[in-house]
């Protein structure tokens, strides 16, 4: 028997082949679009795969239809059953896509119910096909192997139709969560089969439903992809702007800290060096040192609660308040007391700062210091190693109004060194979640006890880096070393 390939069938075959190629390209594109929400991308990938299988099964039916033979008859029955089942699963994927795109998190319980209903409909659809296909109740092929609809054909559309009604309900109720273009694309997909069915009724032969499904699906894909690309581009622009602003904030913060060394080249009585490495673009640690008068230098080491921009803003305000008080020439205990009152007066975010503050009399080496909940200082006297000085702690600054701070005194001799730091140093953590700790810190200091302050800080940082290795830095690392040389 000669196989007849009519112009209508040829058109259907060529269009279906083109549809498979187009859907394949859409699948590749959606798979590469990593910026699209993961759940939306996954359902769209499934949908495009199902679309390819659906129109491929229809293509197989088109090619085999009209070829005689019992084996062809069996193959046609299987292919058509698969085609009808895939149509339902495609409807399921669209329902899942609509649900993922429209249903906000606060409707999570109702979403689970809808998902259960959707899967139940797929199971019911499969059972209908299993029962009715055996009795030629939905479709059948005549002796010449041409397709015909049977008396219960409508049963094959019940479950997809229910899913369609659910999708329309979701779009109407939660459509405000989508852009106007995406809503229109969904509506086109839902409505396009209606004129396709009418055309197919009037002009039987051309598969208008397949054409409408492919075209509306590709359009829906295009609109969603374009919408997501626009969002991604806006996010990139906003991210770039924020990155630029954070870089500027980091530069401003760094400029607020003393960072020119040697800091006092005209003063041979002492040497000083300090560093601050924030865990993020901006940090909450700060140090400061300045001459109160010709014979007194003030040293400050502080750590603000929190991280990032809020901590950086609080840090700059705290630094200004402390420096302003210290330059009045008052005692360390009064500096902290007054700073605490000023900060508590407008501390609506309940932030606080730990501070170690000392004022050294350069002519005598007398150091007067006060500690507001900060780390213990580490002292080295001439001819000895670095040792932890367990001074008395007061409450953190900004924690509560009305707090009075107490100071203490110690004498620094020529050759004495003072090392102050924030908790980011002893609490530096490696990949095994081990802390660097105070013992390792003191050991690191004592590997080069007689070096100048700059070399001491670089040595400590090298020990910390060797310990932490590639583990992420979670806290700011701030250190200051002061050497008293005397006259």
C-alpha positions as CSV (number, residue, x, y, z in Angstrom):
1,X,0.0,0.0,0.0
2,X,1.3,3.5,-0.9
3,X,1.4,5.9,2.0
4,X,-0.6,9.0,1.4
5,X,0.9,12.2,2.7
6,X,-1.6,15.0,2.2
7,X,-0.8,18.7,2.3
8,X,-2.6,19.1,5.6
9,X,-0.7,16.2,7.2
10,X,2.5,17.5,5.8
11,X,1.8,21.0,7.3
12,X,1.0,19.3,10.7
13,X,4.2,17.3,10.6
14,X,6.4,20.3,9.7
15,X,4.8,22.5,12.3
16,X,5.1,19.8,15.0
17,X,8.8,19.3,14.2
18,X,9.4,23.0,14.4
19,X,7.5,23.1,17.7
20,X,9.7,20.4,19.1
21,X,12.8,22.4,18.1
22,X,11.4,25.6,19.6
23,X,10.5,24.0,22.9
24,X,13.9,22.4,23.0
25,X,15.5,25.9,22.7
26,X,13.2,27.2,25.4
27,X,14.3,24.4,27.7
28,X,18.0,25.2,27.1
29,X,17.4,28.9,27.7
30,X,15.4,28.4,30.9
31,X,18.0,26.0,32.2
32,X,20.7,28.6,31.7
33,X,18.7,31.4,33.4
34,X,20.0,30.8,36.9
35,X,18.7,34.1,38.2
36,X,15.1,32.9,37.8
37,X,13.5,31.6,41.0
38,X,14.5,28.0,41.4
39,X,11.0,26.6,41.8
40,X,9.6,28.5,38.7
41,X,12.6,27.4,36.6
42,X,12.1,23.8,37.6
43,X,8.4,23.7,36.7
44,X,9.0,25.4,33.4
45,X,11.7,22.9,32.6
46,X,9.3,20.0,33.4
47,X,6.6,21.7,31.3
48,X,8.9,22.1,28.3
49,X,10.0,18.5,28.5
50,X,6.4,17.4,28.7
51,X,5.5,19.7,25.8
52,X,8.2,18.1,23.6
53,X,7.0,14.6,24.5
54,X,3.3,15.6,24.0
55,X,3.8,17.0,20.5
56,X,6.3,14.2,19.7
57,X,3.6,11.6,20.5
58,X,1.2,13.5,18.4
59,X,3.7,13.6,15.6
60,X,4.1,9.8,15.9
61,X,0.3,9.4,15.6
62,X,0.2,11.7,12.6
63,X,2.9,9.6,10.9
64,X,1.4,6.2,11.6
65,X,-2.2,7.1,11.1
66,X,-3.7,5.4,8.0
67,X,-1.0,2.7,7.8
68,X,-2.7,-0.7,8.0
69,X,-1.6,-3.6,10.3
70,X,-2.3,-4.9,13.7
71,X,1.1,-3.9,15.1
72,X,0.5,-0.3,13.9
73,X,-2.9,-0.5,15.5
74,X,-1.4,-1.4,18.9
75,X,1.3,1.2,18.5
76,X,-1.3,3.9,17.7
77,X,-3.3,3.0,20.8
78,X,-0.3,3.2,23.0
79,X,0.9,6.5,21.5
80,X,-2.5,8.1,21.7
81,X,-3.0,7.0,25.3
82,X,0.4,8.5,26.2
83,X,-0.5,11.7,24.3
84,X,-3.8,12.1,26.3
85,X,-2.0,11.4,29.6
86,X,0.8,13.9,28.8
87,X,-1.9,16.6,28.1
88,X,-3.1,16.1,31.7
89,X,0.4,16.2,33.2
90,X,1.2,19.4,31.2
91,X,-1.9,20.9,32.8
92,X,-0.5,19.8,36.2
93,X,2.8,21.5,35.5
94,X,1.0,24.7,34.5
95,X,-1.0,24.6,37.7
96,X,2.1,24.1,39.7
97,X,3.8,27.0,37.8
98,X,0.8,29.3,38.5
99,X,0.8,28.2,42.1
100,X,4.5,28.9,42.5
101,X,4.3,32.2,40.7
102,X,1.2,33.6,42.4
103,X,0.6,32.0,45.9
104,X,2.5,33.9,48.6
105,X,4.1,32.2,51.6
106,X,1.2,33.2,53.9
107,X,-1.1,30.9,51.9
108,X,1.2,27.9,52.4
109,X,-1.5,25.7,54.0
110,X,-4.0,26.4,51.1
111,X,-1.1,25.8,48.6
112,X,-0.5,22.3,50.1
113,X,-4.2,21.5,49.7
114,X,-4.2,22.6,46.1
115,X,-1.0,20.6,45.3
116,X,-2.7,17.5,46.8
117,X,-5.8,18.1,44.7
118,X,-3.6,18.5,41.6
119,X,-1.8,15.3,42.1
120,X,-5.0,13.5,42.9
121,X,-6.5,14.7,39.6
122,X,-3.5,13.3,37.7
123,X,-4.0,9.9,39.4
124,X,-7.8,10.0,38.6
125,X,-6.9,10.9,34.9
126,X,-4.5,7.9,34.7
127,X,-7.2,5.6,36.1
128,X,-9.8,6.9,33.6
129,X,-7.3,6.2,30.7
130,X,-6.4,2.8,32.0
131,X,-10.1,1.7,32.3
132,X,-11.6,3.4,29.2
133,X,-8.7,2.8,26.7
134,X,-9.2,-0.9,26.9
135,X,-12.8,-0.7,25.8
136,X,-12.3,2.0,23.1
137,X,-14.5,4.3,25.2
138,X,-12.4,7.5,24.7
139,X,-11.0,6.9,21.3
140,X,-10.5,4.1,18.7
141,X,-8.9,3.4,15.4
142,X,-10.9,1.8,12.6
143,X,-9.7,-1.0,10.3
144,X,-7.7,1.4,8.3
145,X,-6.1,2.7,11.5
146,X,-7.6,6.2,11.4
147,X,-8.3,8.0,14.7
148,X,-11.9,8.5,15.9
149,X,-13.3,9.9,19.1
150,X,-15.5,7.5,21.2
151,X,-18.6,8.1,23.2
152,X,-16.8,8.9,26.5
153,X,-14.2,11.2,24.9
154,X,-15.1,14.0,27.3
155,X,-13.8,12.0,30.2
156,X,-10.2,12.5,28.9
157,X,-10.7,16.3,29.4
158,X,-12.4,16.4,32.8
159,X,-9.2,16.5,35.0
160,X,-7.3,19.0,32.8
161,X,-10.5,21.2,32.7
162,X,-10.7,21.1,36.6
163,X,-7.0,22.1,36.7
164,X,-7.7,25.0,34.3
165,X,-10.5,26.2,36.5
166,X,-8.1,26.1,39.5
167,X,-5.5,28.1,37.5
168,X,-8.1,30.7,36.6
169,X,-9.1,30.9,40.3
170,X,-5.5,31.4,41.3
171,X,-4.8,34.1,38.7
172,X,-8.0,36.0,39.7
173,X,-7.2,35.7,43.5
174,X,-3.4,36.1,43.6
175,X,-2.8,37.8,40.2
176,X,-1.7,41.0,42.0
177,X,1.5,39.2,42.9
178,X,2.4,39.0,39.2
179,X,3.2,41.7,36.6
180,X,0.5,42.7,34.1
181,X,2.4,41.1,31.2
182,X,2.7,37.8,33.0
183,X,-1.0,37.8,33.9
184,X,-1.8,38.4,30.2
185,X,0.5,35.6,29.1
186,X,-1.2,33.1,31.5
187,X,-4.7,34.3,30.2
188,X,-3.6,33.8,26.6
189,X,-2.5,30.2,27.4
190,X,-5.8,29.5,29.1
191,X,-8.0,31.0,26.5
192,X,-6.1,30.0,23.3
193,X,-7.6,26.4,23.1
194,X,-11.1,27.9,22.7
195,X,-10.7,29.5,19.3
196,X,-8.4,26.6,18.3
197,X,-11.2,24.1,19.0
198,X,-13.6,26.2,17.0
199,X,-11.2,26.4,14.1
200,X,-10.5,22.7,14.2
201,X,-14.3,22.0,14.2
202,X,-14.8,24.2,11.1
203,X,-11.6,23.1,9.3
204,X,-10.8,19.6,10.4
205,X,-7.4,18.3,9.6
206,X,-5.0,21.1,10.7
207,X,-4.0,20.6,14.4
208,X,-5.0,24.1,15.6
209,X,-4.9,23.0,19.3
210,X,-1.3,21.9,19.0
211,X,-0.4,25.2,17.2
212,X,-2.2,27.2,19.9
213,X,-0.6,25.3,22.7
214,X,2.9,25.7,21.4
215,X,2.6,29.4,20.5
216,X,0.9,30.4,23.7
217,X,3.5,28.3,25.7
218,X,6.4,29.9,24.0
219,X,4.9,33.4,24.5
220,X,4.3,32.7,28.2
221,X,8.0,31.5,28.4
222,X,9.2,34.6,26.7
223,X,7.2,37.0,28.9
224,X,8.2,35.3,32.2
225,X,11.9,35.2,31.1
226,X,11.9,38.8,30.0
227,X,10.2,39.8,33.3
228,X,12.8,37.9,35.3
229,X,15.6,39.4,33.3
230,X,14.4,42.9,33.9
231,X,14.1,42.2,37.6
232,X,17.6,40.7,37.6
233,X,19.0,43.7,35.8
234,X,17.4,46.1,38.3
235,X,18.8,44.0,41.2
236,X,22.3,44.1,39.6
237,X,22.0,47.9,39.2
238,X,20.9,48.2,42.8
239,X,23.5,45.8,44.0
240,X,26.2,47.8,42.1
241,X,24.9,51.0,43.7
242,X,25.0,49.5,47.2
243,X,28.4,48.1,46.6
244,X,29.7,51.5,45.5
245,X,28.1,53.1,48.6
246,X,29.6,50.5,50.9
247,X,33.0,51.0,49.3
248,X,32.7,54.7,49.9
249,X,31.5,54.1,53.5
250,X,34.5,51.8,54.1
251,X,36.8,54.5,52.8
252,X,35.2,57.1,55.0
253,X,35.4,54.9,58.0
254,X,39.1,54.0,57.3
255,X,39.9,57.8,56.9
256,X,38.4,58.4,60.3
257,X,40.9,56.2,62.0
258,X,44.6,57.2,62.4
259,X,46.3,55.5,59.6
260,X,49.5,57.5,58.8
261,X,52.7,56.1,60.2
262,X,54.9,56.9,61.8
263,X,52.1,58.7,63.6
264,X,54.2,61.1,65.7
265,X,57.7,61.2,64.1
266,X,58.6,64.3,66.1
267,X,58.0,62.4,69.4
268,X,60.8,60.0,70.3
269,X,59.2,59.0,73.6
270,X,57.0,56.4,72.1
271,X,56.1,54.4,69.0
272,X,52.6,53.3,68.0
273,X,51.0,51.2,65.3
274,X,47.4,50.0,64.8
275,X,45.3,48.1,62.2
276,X,41.6,47.4,61.6
277,X,40.4,44.7,59.2
278,X,36.5,44.6,59.0
279,X,34.8,41.3,58.5
280,X,32.4,43.1,56.1
281,X,32.8,46.2,53.9
282,X,32.4,48.3,57.0
283,X,32.9,47.3,60.6
284,X,32.1,48.1,64.2
285,X,35.5,48.1,65.7
286,X,37.6,51.2,66.1
287,X,40.8,52.4,67.7
288,X,42.0,55.9,68.3
289,X,45.1,57.7,69.6
290,X,45.8,61.4,70.0
291,X,47.7,63.8,72.1
292,X,45.5,65.4,74.8
293,X,48.3,67.9,75.5
294,X,52.0,68.0,75.1
295,X,52.6,65.4,77.9
296,X,49.5,63.1,77.6
297,X,48.5,60.7,74.9
298,X,45.1,59.0,74.9
299,X,44.7,55.4,73.6
300,X,41.3,53.9,72.8
301,X,40.3,50.4,71.6
302,X,36.5,49.7,71.2
303,X,34.1,47.2,69.8
304,X,30.5,48.0,68.8
305,X,27.8,45.4,69.1
306,X,26.5,44.1,65.7
307,X,28.1,44.2,62.3
308,X,27.8,46.1,59.0
309,X,26.4,49.6,58.4
310,X,24.5,50.1,61.7
311,X,27.6,49.1,63.7
312,X,29.7,51.4,61.5
313,X,27.4,54.4,62.1
314,X,27.3,53.7,65.8
315,X,31.1,53.3,65.8
316,X,31.7,56.7,64.2
317,X,29.3,58.5,66.7
318,X,30.9,56.7,69.6
319,X,34.4,57.7,68.4
320,X,33.5,61.3,68.1
321,X,31.9,61.4,71.6
322,X,34.8,59.7,73.3
323,X,37.5,61.9,71.5
324,X,35.5,65.1,72.3
325,X,35.4,64.1,76.0
326,X,39.0,63.0,76.2
327,X,40.3,66.2,74.7
328,X,38.8,68.1,77.7
329,X,41.6,66.7,79.8
330,X,39.3,64.8,82.2
331,X,40.1,61.4,83.7
332,X,39.5,58.1,81.9
333,X,36.7,57.2,84.3
334,X,35.0,60.5,83.7
335,X,35.4,60.2,79.9
336,X,33.6,56.8,79.9
337,X,30.9,58.1,82.3
338,X,30.1,61.1,80.3
339,X,30.3,59.2,77.0
340,X,27.8,56.6,78.4
341,X,25.3,59.3,79.4
342,X,25.6,60.9,75.9
343,X,25.1,57.6,74.1
344,X,22.3,56.4,76.3
345,X,20.4,59.6,75.8
346,X,19.7,58.8,72.1
347,X,20.3,55.1,71.9
348,X,16.9,54.0,70.5
349,X,18.4,50.8,68.9
350,X,19.8,49.5,72.2
351,X,23.3,49.2,70.8
352,X,26.4,49.3,73.0
353,X,30.2,49.5,72.7
354,X,33.0,47.9,74.8
355,X,35.9,50.3,75.4
356,X,39.3,50.2,76.8
357,X,40.7,53.7,77.3
358,X,44.0,54.8,78.8
359,X,45.8,58.1,79.2
360,X,49.6,57.9,79.5
361,X,51.7,60.7,81.0
362,X,54.7,60.7,78.7
363,X,57.1,62.3,81.2
364,X,56.6,59.8,83.9
365,X,55.1,56.6,82.2
366,X,52.1,56.7,84.5
367,X,49.1,55.1,82.7
368,X,45.6,55.7,84.0
369,X,43.0,53.4,82.3
370,X,39.4,52.3,82.5
371,X,37.7,49.3,81.0
372,X,34.1,49.3,79.9
373,X,33.5,45.6,79.3
374,X,36.4,45.2,76.8
375,X,39.1,42.6,76.4
376,X,42.0,42.4,78.9
377,X,45.0,44.5,77.8
378,X,48.3,42.6,77.4
379,X,51.4,44.3,78.9
380,X,55.2,43.7,78.4
381,X,57.6,45.2,80.9
382,X,61.3,45.6,80.0
383,X,63.2,42.2,80.0
384,X,60.0,40.2,80.4
385,X,57.4,38.7,78.0
386,X,53.9,39.8,77.2
387,X,51.4,39.0,79.9
388,X,47.6,39.4,80.3
389,X,46.6,42.2,82.7
390,X,43.3,41.2,84.2
391,X,41.9,44.6,85.0
392,X,38.5,45.3,86.4
393,X,35.7,45.7,84.0
394,X,32.8,48.1,84.1
395,X,29.5,47.9,82.2
396,X,29.5,48.4,78.4
397,X,29.0,52.0,77.3
398,X,25.4,52.5,76.1
399,X,24.1,49.6,78.2
400,X,22.4,51.6,80.9
401,X,22.4,55.3,82.0
402,X,23.7,56.4,85.3
403,X,26.7,54.0,85.4
404,X,29.9,55.2,87.1
405,X,33.2,53.8,85.8
406,X,36.4,53.2,87.8
407,X,39.9,53.7,86.7
408,X,43.2,52.1,87.7
409,X,46.9,53.0,87.3
410,X,50.1,51.3,86.3
411,X,53.6,52.4,85.4
412,X,55.2,51.9,82.0
413,X,59.0,51.9,82.0
414,X,61.2,52.6,79.0
415,X,60.9,49.5,76.8
416,X,57.4,48.7,78.0
417,X,54.8,47.7,75.5
418,X,51.0,47.7,75.5
419,X,48.9,45.5,73.2
420,X,45.1,46.1,73.0
421,X,42.7,44.4,70.6
422,X,39.1,43.4,70.0
423,X,37.6,40.0,70.5
424,X,37.9,39.3,66.8
425,X,41.5,38.3,67.4
426,X,41.2,35.6,70.1
427,X,37.9,34.5,68.6
428,X,39.2,34.0,65.1
429,X,37.9,30.5,64.1
430,X,39.3,27.9,61.8
431,X,37.5,25.3,59.7
432,X,37.2,22.9,62.7
433,X,35.4,25.7,64.7
434,X,38.4,26.1,67.0
435,X,39.2,29.5,68.4
436,X,42.6,31.1,68.1
437,X,42.3,31.9,71.9
438,X,44.3,33.9,74.4
439,X,47.1,31.3,74.8
440,X,47.9,31.4,71.1
441,X,47.7,35.2,71.1
442,X,50.2,35.5,74.0
443,X,52.5,32.9,72.4
444,X,52.4,34.9,69.1
445,X,53.2,38.1,70.9
446,X,56.2,36.5,72.6
447,X,57.7,35.1,69.4
448,X,58.9,38.7,68.6
449,X,58.6,40.5,72.0
450,X,61.4,43.0,71.3
451,X,60.2,44.0,67.8
452,X,58.7,47.4,67.0
453,X,54.9,47.8,67.2
454,X,54.4,47.4,63.4
455,X,56.3,44.2,63.3
456,X,54.5,42.8,66.3
457,X,51.0,43.4,64.8
458,X,52.1,41.9,61.4
459,X,53.5,38.9,63.3
460,X,50.2,38.4,65.2
461,X,48.2,38.7,62.0
462,X,50.4,36.1,60.4
463,X,49.8,33.7,63.3
464,X,46.0,34.3,63.1
465,X,46.0,33.7,59.3
466,X,48.1,30.5,59.6
467,X,45.6,29.3,62.2
468,X,42.4,30.3,60.4
469,X,43.6,29.4,56.8
470,X,40.7,29.6,54.4
471,X,37.9,29.8,57.0
472,X,35.6,32.8,56.6
473,X,36.3,35.9,58.8
474,X,33.2,36.5,61.0
475,X,34.4,39.3,63.1
476,X,36.5,42.5,62.7
477,X,40.2,42.1,63.6
478,X,41.5,45.3,65.3
479,X,44.8,45.6,67.1
480,X,47.0,48.4,68.6
481,X,50.5,48.1,69.9
482,X,52.1,51.0,71.9
483,X,55.8,51.1,72.9
484,X,56.9,53.5,75.7
485,X,60.5,54.6,75.2
486,X,60.7,57.4,77.8
487,X,62.9,60.4,77.5
